[in-house]
């Protein structure tokens, strides 16, 4: 069980639908302005949304991705 602070964070912030980590996106934020939101599924964290972006574009050979690892 988490602490009281962790429970409050879980109530305020969205959870990533792929990996289960807490995101920095508030549940009250409008979905139009969210980065990594998938309609009908939910919110992705930054890392999962970047991986989705790589799969979508097919650009895997770029070393730019290494700075996020």
Residue pairs with C-beta under 8 A, 6 or more apart in sequence:
2 10
9 22
10 22
11 27
12 26
12 27
13 22
13 23
13 24
13 25
13 26
13 27
14 22
14 23
14 25
14 26
14 27
14 42
14 43
15 21
15 22
15 23
15 42
15 43
16 22
16 23
16 43
16 44
16 45
16 48
17 38
17 41
17 42
17 43
17 44
18 44
18 45
18 48
19 45
19 47
19 48
21 45
22 45
23 36
23 43
23 44
23 45
23 46
24 46
25 34
25 35
25 36
25 37
25 43
31 37
31 39
34 43
35 46
35 49
36 43
36 44
36 45
36 46
36 48
36 49
36 52
37 43
37 44
38 44
44 52
47 68
50 65
50 68
54 60
54 65
